[in-house]
Amino acid sequence: MIRRLSIKLRVTLWYAALLVLMCALLFAGIQWITRATEEEYVRSTLDSAATVIMDELEYEHGRLEVDEDTLNDVPNVYAALFSMDEKLIYGRIYADLPFEEGVLRQTESGGHSWYVLDRRMHYETRDDVWLRLYSSTDASWSARLSSLRYGFWTLPMLIAVALAGGWLLTARAFRPVKRMTALAASIADGSDLSRRIGGHGGSQDELHALARTFDGMLDRLEKAFRREQRFTSDVAHELRTPLNAIATQCEFGLSREGAQEKDAALEKILEKNGEMDALVRQLLLIARAESGQMPMDDDCEIDGMLAGIVEDLQPVAQERGMSIALEAVPFARRGNRALLARAFVNLIDNAIRYGREGGRVAVQLRREGGGAVVTVEDDGPGLPEGMEDRVFERFWRADPSRSTPGTGIGLSIVRSVAEAHGGSVRAENRPEGGARFELWL
């Protein structure tokens, strides 16, 4: 049944039960201490009375002289004398209780409860006698009974206060959870990811930490959602151009009767199909890299890979009158060889495409910390001011006219590959001109 209750109510009940249990234990402890203190006080009183009486009683003329004033001199203490065969010599209170030296006991006599302490009076020339001392427990029992009645009256009040206080405390403590629940319900359809829980200020408790984590998760979801919206829009835009071109060429080919014109239209269609195929392949590569579906168990010698890629791209650079210089230290790591090669090719090809014609591309591999950094520099016009981070967005191009060939996702692949290998990539402008890209592994 308790599992069907809300967490707030369960916490309140547990809190109230624990508080009541602690108070009950405290009350029982006080009762025990009070009783122990009382018994110690009674024992001390009866011991003192026994000492006084034993000093005063003595045998005279062969018989024990009993002075009633001496026996009744101690307040609230009653004395009785017994022979060794347990016959009453003197006393008004009699309890049918075996004699036991120095042991404080309780007994009933005459409708009252008594503390009893026995002391043996030893005489060298006469028979020993028992001195029995009584002290009433009525006063102490009345006090304990009064405290018990007080406890029974206050216990319901304590339970009520504990429940009310626990409910208020848990309501305040679970307020962030309530806000999270309401917020999650309000954005369940994904239509408004801009709302946040907020209100946690500088609090460091676990629930407010959860609220901050939830807000951070919503921040990431909103950014991812907007990226995907922009990505979908960009993909539709990028695919519309070749699709329109294919449709136009189909109409052109169908409207012509000459074989040469039809062949030219088919060649154009094939070209645009190749562009779309390349775009789709690169998008799949990004998706697989970001989802961790690519194996990462190749032994990759980064310096050797860069040397091979630079050698392959030298002819491309020479077409623009450019040269590629490589400076690399030995470095190897495990990863995906195909992904890393694609990232290096994209970086160097990007430098060739946007570098100064007749200029120079510098590729460097150096160790840094526990990893390595691959740097690619060109001496072209550099990146637009303030756009250093946007160059890694899908389909973003520094050339708004899109006159430069390419799909606009080459650097996005570089970033995805770097992150898939636990690294990062950044871009900046060189002080002397041109752009610098650094890929950290």
VENMONOR-V216741 format. One record per backbone hydrogen bond with DSSP energy under -0.5 kcal/mol. CO is the residue of the C=O (numbers start at 1). NH is the residue of the N-H. Records with the same first field share a line. If there is no record, write none. Layout:
CO = NH ; NH
//
This chain:
1 = 4
2 = 5
6 = 10
7 = 11
8 = 12
9 = 13
10 = 14
11 = 15
12 = 16
13 = 17
14 = 18
15 = 19
16 = 20
17 = 21
18 = 22
19 = 23
20 = 24
21 = 25
22 = 26
23 = 27
24 = 28
25 = 29
26 = 30
27 = 31
28 = 32
29 = 33
30 = 34
31 = 35
32 = 36
33 = 37
34 = 38
35 = 39
36 = 40
37 = 41
38 = 42
39 = 43
40 = 44
41 = 45
42 = 46
43 = 47
44 = 48
45 = 49
46 = 50
47 = 51
48 = 52
49 = 53
50 = 54
51 = 55
52 = 56
53 = 57
58 = 65
60 = 63
63 = 60 ; 65
64 = 66
65 = 58 ; 67
66 = 68
67 = 71
68 = 72
70 = 73
73 = 75
74 = 77
78 = 134
80 = 132
81 = 89 ; 90
82 = 130
83 = 86
87 = 83
90 = 81
95 = 97
100 = 103 ; 118
102 = 104
103 = 105
105 = 116
107 = 114
109 = 112
112 = 109
113 = 137
114 = 107
115 = 135
116 = 105
117 = 133
118 = 102
119 = 121 ; 131
120 = 122
121 = 129
128 = 84
129 = 121
130 = 82 ; 132
131 = 119 ; 133
132 = 80
133 = 117
134 = 78
135 = 115
137 = 141
138 = 142
139 = 143
140 = 144
141 = 145
142 = 146
143 = 147
144 = 148
145 = 149
146 = 150
147 = 151
148 = 152
149 = 153
150 = 154
151 = 155
152 = 156
153 = 157
154 = 158
155 = 159
156 = 160
157 = 161
158 = 162
159 = 163
160 = 164
161 = 165
162 = 166
163 = 167
164 = 168
165 = 169
166 = 170
167 = 171
168 = 172
169 = 173
170 = 174
172 = 175
174 = 178
175 = 179
176 = 180
177 = 181
178 = 182
179 = 183
180 = 184
181 = 185
182 = 186
183 = 187
185 = 188
187 = 190
200 = 203
205 = 209
206 = 210
207 = 211
208 = 212
209 = 213
210 = 214
211 = 215
212 = 216
213 = 217
214 = 218
215 = 219
216 = 220
217 = 221
218 = 222
219 = 223
220 = 224
221 = 225
222 = 226
223 = 227
224 = 228
225 = 229
226 = 230
227 = 231
228 = 232
229 = 233
230 = 234
231 = 235
232 = 236
233 = 237
234 = 238
235 = 239
236 = 240
237 = 241
238 = 242
239 = 243
240 = 244
241 = 245
242 = 246
243 = 247
244 = 248
245 = 249
246 = 250
247 = 251
248 = 252
249 = 253
250 = 254
251 = 255
252 = 256
253 = 256
258 = 262
259 = 263
260 = 264
261 = 265
262 = 266
263 = 267
264 = 268
265 = 269
266 = 270
267 = 271
268 = 272
269 = 273
270 = 274
271 = 275
272 = 276
273 = 277
274 = 278
275 = 279
276 = 280
277 = 281
278 = 282
279 = 283
280 = 284
281 = 285
282 = 286
283 = 287
284 = 288
285 = 289
286 = 290
287 = 291
288 = 292 ; 293 ; 294
289 = 292
298 = 300 ; 335
299 = 301
300 = 302 ; 333
301 = 305
302 = 306
303 = 307
304 = 308
305 = 309
306 = 310
307 = 311
308 = 312
309 = 313
310 = 314
313 = 317
314 = 318
315 = 319
317 = 320 ; 322
318 = 321
320 = 358
323 = 361
325 = 363
327 = 365
331 = 302 ; 303
333 = 300
335 = 298 ; 337
336 = 340
337 = 341
338 = 342
339 = 343
340 = 344
341 = 345
342 = 346
343 = 347
344 = 348
345 = 349
346 = 350
347 = 351
348 = 352
349 = 353
350 = 354
351 = 355
354 = 381
356 = 359
359 = 323
361 = 325 ; 363
362 = 377
363 = 327
364 = 375
365 = 329
366 = 373
368 = 371
371 = 368
372 = 441
373 = 366 ; 375
374 = 439
375 = 364
376 = 437
377 = 362
384 = 387
387 = 391
389 = 392
390 = 393
393 = 396
398 = 400
399 = 402
408 = 395 ; 396
409 = 413
410 = 414
411 = 415
412 = 416
413 = 417
414 = 418
415 = 419
416 = 420
417 = 421
418 = 421 ; 423
419 = 422
424 = 440
426 = 438
428 = 436
430 = 433
434 = 430
435 = 378
436 = 428
437 = 376
438 = 426 ; 440
439 = 374
440 = 424
//
